Amino acid sequence: MSEKAENTNRGMIATLVVVAIAAVAVIIFAVTQLGGAGNDDVSAPAGTETSAPADDDGAEGTDEAGDASEETGDDMKTIKTTTYLPESLGGQEAIDALGDDLAAVAELNNKTPEELEEFLLKNPSAKISPNGTILIP
């Protein structure tokens, strides 16, 4: 075989090896990105229970609000969401609808009940979401 033919064969073999390595790398990358890593994060619909990683603060069995939560086998705690209002409301309507929950919603927003009332009455565009957070357009 001539030297030129031998060099052509070596070049083709080298090209095939590079292509094969690239194909394997692409397959490995695709598998890890498409679920091979075991990450099963799925968004839950609003108003349903969701899970979050457990805090290691020594308060096992309760979430931040002091409500009982269920420990799962994968170091996750179930966090129960609370619905304070049927829809977003503002002003006096929100204050009336919150009733006894006004203090809890105020605390959720780092305010006293009086500060939250004053804020809602002075800011007519501000609303309280169903889960208790302040919404400002």
N, C-alpha and C positions, 0 to 999 in steps of 0.2 A: 504494500500500500504506500502511496506517495505521502510525502510530508504534508502537503497541502490538504489531502483528504483526512489525514490523521488529526490535524489541527481543527478541521471542520467538525469531526466527530467529537472531539474534546469540548469544543464550544457548544455543541448541541447538548451534550451531557451536562455541562455546567449550567446551561440555561434551564434544563429540566429540573435539576436539583434546586435551583433558586425558586422556580415556580412552585415546586412541591412544598418547600419550606414556607413560602408565602401563603399557600392555600391552608396549610396546617395552622399557621398563626391566625388567619382570618376565622377559621372554624373555632379555635379556642376562644378567641375574643367574642365571637357571636354567642357561644354557649354561656360564657360568664355574664354577658349583658342581658341575655334573654331568659334568665331565671336559673341558671346553673348555680348561682351564688346562694340560693335559698331565701331570697328576700321576697316575702309575700305581702308587702304593703298594699292595702286596698283601702280607698277612702270609704268611710261610712256615711250613709245619708244623714242629713241634719236631724238632730233630736234623738239620735240613737246612741247607745253606749259605744265608746271607743276605748282602745287600750293604749297605754303609754308605758315606757320603761319604768320599772320600779325605782323609786328613790331609796337610797340606803340610809335613811335618816332615823331608823330605829322605830318608826311608827308603823309597824306592819299591820295590815288589816284595815287601815283607814286611808282615805284619800285626803287631799288638802282641805276639803270642807268638813272633814271629820266623819264623813259617811262611810259605812262599811263597804269594803270592796272585796272582790274575789281574787285570790292569788292563783295564777295559772302556773303550769309546770315550766314555763319558759321565762321566769323572772319578770312577768308582766302583771300589772294591776289593771283592773277594769275601773275606768273613771266614768262616773255617771254624770251626764250633763243635766243641768236643771233648766227648765223652761219657766220663765217668770211671767211672760206675756204671750198672748196668742198671736200678736203681730207687733211690728215696731210702732211705738207710740211716743208722743212728745208732750211737753207742757203739763198742764193740770190733768189732762186725760191719763198720761203715764203715771203721774203721782197717785191718782185715784185707783188706777188699775193695779198698781204694785201693792197697795195696802200694806200689810205686815211684812212684805218682802222688800220694802223700800230700804231698810237698813242693810240687808244682805247685798242688794244691788249697789248701794252706795259703797260698801266695803270692797266689793268686786272692782269698783272703779277708783279706789283709793280716795274716797270722799266720805264725809260724815253725811248722815241723812239730810241735815239742814243744808249743807253745801250742794248736794245733789238737787234738792227741791229748788233752791235759788238758781242753780245753773239751768235747770229745765224751764223755769219761768222767765228767765232773762234771755234765753236763746231759743226763740221759737222754731228754728230749723233743726235743732238738736233733737234726737229721738233715742229711746232705749230699745235695743233689739230684743227679740224674744228670749235670748240667752243672757240678757242683762248688761250687755256692753253698750257704752255710749256711742251713738252714731252721729257724726257731724259731716254734713254734705260739703 
